[in-house]
Amino acid sequence: MFIISNFLDALTLLINWGLTIYMWIIIFRVIVSWVNADPYNPIVQFLYQVTEPVLYPIRTRLPYIGGIDISPLIVIFIIWFLQVFLVRTLRDIAASLGGSPF
């Protein structure tokens, strides 16, 4: 069972890192939108291409509050929830299988 436990530990680490990196990408996109960066810049295009598939469905369902797009904030809360719930649950399952949580 230690193999499954180690696999879950590794999977938990990858999910946690992936969610953290995606959260920072969203934060960078918000900052870029504040400074009105060049839309033809490759970094700006990358930020929009990576985040728009997640932000657009939320943006279409939420109204603008005072002209402010709160969809990045909602996505950050969802990421935080996934880190708290999903990652901790996988860690607990790995620990119950006989591995040591990191």
N, C-alpha and C positions, 0 to 999 in steps of 0.2 A: 504493500500500500504506500510505501514511501515514494515510489515513482510517481504515482498519481498526486501525492501531496506536493512533491517538488514541482511537478508540472503546474499545479494550481498556484503555487507560490510564484513561479515564473510568469504565468498568465496574469496574475494579479499585478505584478510589477509592470508588465507591458501595458495593461489597461490603464493603470494609474498614471504612468508616464505619458501615454497617448492623450489621455484626457487633460492632463496638465499642459502639455504642449499646445493642444487645440485651444484651451482657454487663453493662453498667452497670445496665440494668433488672433483670436477675437479681440483681445485688448489692444493689440497693435493696430488692428483694422479700425477700431474706434478712434484711436489717437490720430491715425492717418486721415480719417474723415473730419476731424477737428481742424487740422492744419491745411486742408484743401490741397493735397499733394497732386502732382501730375498724374492723370489717369493712365498715361502711356508708359509710365515707369514699370519695369518688369516686377519689382517687388510689390507695388500697389496692385498690379494685375493679379499676381499670385495670391495676395491676401483676399481679394474679392472673389477669385475663382474657388478658393478653398472654403470660404465662409458663407458665400451666398446660398449654396444649396441647403444649408441648415437655417440660415436667418430668414430667407424669403418666405417659407411657409408660416413661420411665426409672425412675421411682419404683416402678412396679408390677413391674419386673424385678429390682430391687435390694433386698436386705434392709436394714432399719435397723441401723446399727452403733452399738450403745450408745444407742439411742433417737434417733440423729441422722440426719436425712435428708441423704444425700450427693448427691442428684440435681442440685442446683445446681452442685456442684463438678464433676460429670461433664460437664454442659452447658458450663461455662466451659472445661474442657479441650478439648471438641470445638470450641468457637469458636476457641480458641487454635490448634488444629491447622489449622482451615480458614484462619485468617489466615496461618499460616506456609506451608502447602502451596498452597492455592488461589490466594491473592492473589499470592504470589511467582511461582507458575507463570504466571499471567496476565501479570504484569509482564515476565517473561522472554520470553514469546511476543510481547508488544508490542515489546520491545526488539529481538527478532530480526527483526521485520517492518520495522524501520527507524525506529521512533520512539525517543524518549529516555525512559527510565523516570524517574518523579518521585521 
